[in-house]
């Protein structure tokens, strides 16, 4: 066994011990409840705000990086590369974006495809320690029932590691069936796979993503092994049974909220689709997007992230970012969040969000299930 392997396994064991100690002490629930030594925050920047990822005790930048981005045809993301070879222009773009993330204090990267593993493996080469990485390959995960066994899911993890050119994931954020079709037995196989991979030093923490609200709540409440969850939140998302506040729209539906389940179980939350898969914006554009974009869309992106982050259960929002300028603009959402929004900004954001919400393309109508959570 090499010294590197010993260090890696010690690193994982120490992380597990810290998690157990925090749980035994009844650590405070809430994304910003814990104060951490800046020296212990990966890629710390004093301008950025960091939040605790539930019982993992990892501190994430509240604005982080989603793996998706615009491709050459203006589409949402790259899904495959021939022969696992990353085109030079794509590698250059992702390297520049990761460099910008490091500069502004973003420290978490959320990956969901094999191609993303490949291209971020290139972009992170020589600086893996600057970024916490959560990853999974949707093609190899339990969305396909044929993969609901330990051998197949272990292969999923191994392929992510190979393509990322790393020997560990900070979070294996397995992608469950989007509609909530996985059974409890499937979840228990996911947990068993994680535990074995954790013991082998391959992964530090365990999370799940799904697009089904009832299923997410069931899993969070039943399985203490789940340390973080991933689901969509937009500027339209509001928490059930919450009174009106100056920062949020009115509460609705007295049923129990999944946010409350996350609080009680001390499960961290990373939210995706802040821009409704890009449909929040009018502009298209091809890869790579040139220039700094319009002031209106920059403001809309920044204020949308600020609105989402008024919910203290949320650890981080992870927009897809195509250019270094988009990274810098997203980071400003955190830098200036504590100043709040002006009444004019709130009115404008609500009006534009409502307009675009009514115009959601059919492929994103499912986001309306996440309006009251």
N, C-alpha and C positions, 0 to 999 in steps of 0.2 A: 504494500500500500504506500502511495506517495505522500509526501508532506502536504501537498495540496489537498488530497482527499481527506486526510486527517483534519486539516483546518476546516474544510467544508462541513464535515460531519459534526465537528465541535460547534461550528457556527449554528447549525440547525438545532442541535441539542440545547444550546444556550437560549435560542429563540423560543423553543418549546417550554423551557423552564421559566422564562420570563412570563410567558402567557399563563402558565399554571399559577404562578405566584400572584399575578394580577387578579386572576379569577378568585383565588382563595381569599384575597384581601377585600373582595367586593369592590373592585375598581369602579369609579364613577362612569355612568353611562352618558353618552353624548359626545358628538364628534370633536368638540373643542374643550371637553372637560379636563383633559390631561395637559399639563404643562410639561414640555420636554426640554432637555438640554439641547440647545442648537447644535452642539458638537455631535449629538447622536442622531441628528436628522440628516438623511442622505441629501446631498446637493443643496444645502441650506442657503437661502437668500433672505436677508432681513426684510425685504419688501414683500415677499410672498407670505401668505398665511398657510399654516399647516394644521391638519386635523388628524385625530387618532382614528385608525381603522379598527374600531371595536376591539375585541379581545386579542387581536394580533399584536396590538401595541405599536404597530408600524405607524409612523407619522407621514402622511401623504400631503403633497401640495393640493390645496382645495381645487385648483384648476390643474388638471393633468392632461395627458395626451392619449387620445383614442387612436387605434391602429389604422382606421380607415382614412382615406384622403382621395382627392380627385385624381383620376388617371388621365392618360393621353386623350381619351375620348370624352372627357368630362363626366365620366361615371363615378360611382362612389368609392370604389377601392379595387385593388388588384387581388385576384383570387388564385391565379396559377401563373407560374413561370416555366417555360419549357426547359427541361433538364435541370430544374432548380437553379437556373442562372439568372441573376438579377441584372436587368439592363442598366447600362452605365448612367443614363440620365435619371432613372428612378433612384438608384443608389446615391447619386449626388444630391438629389432633392431631399431624401430622407436623412442623409448625413447632415445637411444644412439645417433641417428642422430640429434634429436632435441637438445639434450644437446650440441653436437658439433656445431650446428648452433648458439646457444646462445653464445657459447664461442668465435666464430669468428666474431660475429656482424651481422649475417643474421637475418632479422627481419620480413620477409614476407613469408607466407605459402599459396600456391595456391592449392585448393582441388576441385576435380571434381566427386567423387563417394561416395556412401553411406559407403563403406568399409573404404575409406580414412578418412571420418568424424569419424568413430568409432575408428580407430587406432590412429589418431592424437588427438582425445579426451583423450585417455589414455596417450599418450606421453606428452601432454600439461598440464595434471592435476597438479594443484598447481602452475603453472607458465604461465597461459594464458596471463598475462600482458606482457610477454616477446616477444610476436609474434603478428604481424598484420595478420589477417586471412581473406582470400577471399575464399568463398566456394559456391558450388552448387552440386546438385545431378542430373547427366545427365539423369537418368531414369525418374525423376519427372518433368523435365523441358520442355520448349517449342519445343525441337526437336520432341517431340510427339505432334501432333496437338490437341489431346484430352486434353492436359494440358494447352492449351492457354486460360485460364480463371483465374481470380483473386483467386478464391477459391483453385484451384489446385496448383497454383504457391505459394500461401501462405503456403499450406501444404508442399511444397518443402522446403521452408525456415525453417519451424518449425521442419521438420525431420532433417535437417542439424544441427540445434541448439541442438536438443535432442541427436543426436549421438555424437556431439562434446562436450557435457556436458558444454555448455556455454549459456549465455542468450543474446548474440549479435554477429553479424558478422561485421567486419570492412568494408568488401565489399561483397555485394551479386553480384557475377560475373556470371550471368545467362548464361547458355549454349544454344545459339540459334542453329537453324538448320545449320549443317556444310556446306551445299551447298548453303546457302542463301535463303532457301525456305520460311522463315517467312515473313509475310506481314507487312505493316506499322501498321495495326490494331493489329497484334500480339505484335509489339514493344510497342505500346501504352498500351496494357494490362500489359506488363512487367513493364513499368514505373509506372502505377497505383498501381500495386502490391508493388513495391518498396516504393512508397510514403506512402502507408498505413502501411507497415512494419516499415518504418523510423519513422513515427509518433508514433508507438507503442513501439519504442525503441529497435527494434530487429536488425536493420541494420543501418550502418552509411552512406555508399556510394554505388553507383550503377555502375556496369560495365557489359559488354557483351562480350562473346567470339564467334567467328565464324571462319570457314576455307574458307569463300568466300570473296575475296578481293573487288569486286564491291559492294557487300551488306554491308560490313564493312564501306566502304567509304560513301555510301548513308546514313547509320544510323548516322555516326559521324557528317556528314554535316547537317542533318535534325533535329536531336534531341539534344537540349542543355542539356537535363537532363542526358545524358550519360557522366559520369565522367571519365571512363577509359575503354579501350578496350584490348582484348587479342587475339593475332593471332600469327602464326608461323614466326620465323626468324632463319635462319641458317647463316653460314659464306658465303654462296653463295648469300644471299639477298643483293640487292643493290637498291638504291632509284632512281626512274625515274627522268630524266631531271636534274641530278646532274653531275657537272664536275668531272674529275678524281682528286683524292687526293693521298697523299703518304700512306694513311691508308686504302683506299677503292679501289675497282675495278671501271672501267669506268662506267659512267652513260649510260642510255639506254632508248629508248622509250620516246618521248617528252610529252606524255599524263600526265595529272595531277596525282601526287603521293598521295597515302593515307597518307603517312607520313606528307605531307604538310597540308592535311585536319586536322590531329591530332594537328599540330602546331597551326593552325588558331583557332581551337575550344578549345585549351588548354585541350585536353583530354590526360590523362596519358596512357602509353602503357606498358603492360607486355607481353613479348614474350615467347612462348613455343617452344618445339621441337628443341632446339639448337643443339642437337646431332642427329637430324633426326630420332628420336624414337629409338636411340641406334645403328642404322645402320652405323653410322660414325665409329664405332669401330669393329675390327675383332673378339675380344674375346667374348665368351659366358659367362659361369659361372652360378652356381646355388646359391640359397639364403641360408645363407648370403654370399656374395662375401668375400673371405678371403684375408688377406694381403693388400698390398698397390697398387697392379696392376703394369703394366709395365710403364717404364719411357716414352715410346713413346705415350701410350694412355693417361697418365697424362698430358703430354705436349700438345697433341692434344686437350684434353678437355679444358685446361687452355687457350690456344691461340684462340680456337674457341670462347669462351666467350669474350675474349678481342676484337676480330674482330667484333663481334655483337655489343658490347658496344661502338664502335667508333661512332655509330649513336646517336646523342644527343636527339632524340625524344624518344628513348627507356628509360623507367624508370628502368626496371629490366628484366633480363633474368632468367627463372626459370627451371633449369635442374632437372631431377629426380636424386636423390642421394641415393645410397644404403648403404654406409658405412660412418663412421666418417672420414675416410681418404679421401673419395671422397668429403666430405664437405670441408675439409681443403684445398684440391687442388683447388676446385672451388673458394673458398674465395681468394686464392692467385691471381686469375685472376683479382680481383678488387684491391688487395693490390699493385700489380706491374703494373697495366694497364698504369699509368701515365709515366712509363719508356719507353713505346712503344715496338715494336718488332724490332729485328735485321733484316737486309735484308735476311739473311739465314732463319730465322724463317718465314718470310712472304712467301718466295719462297716455303718452305717445306709445310706450311699450305695450300697454294693455290694448290699445286700439289696433296697432299693427299686428300684434300676436293674434287677436281675434280674427282679423281679416284673413291672415294666412291659415289659421286653423280651419276656417270655413272652406278654404281652397286646398286642403290637404289632398295630395294625389291618392288614388285608390290603394296603392301599395302601402300607404301609411295610415289608413283609416283605423287600424288597430291601435294607434297611439291614443285614440279617444278613450280607450279602456283605462288609461292612466291619468285621466283628468282629476278624478277623486280617488285618492289612494289610502 
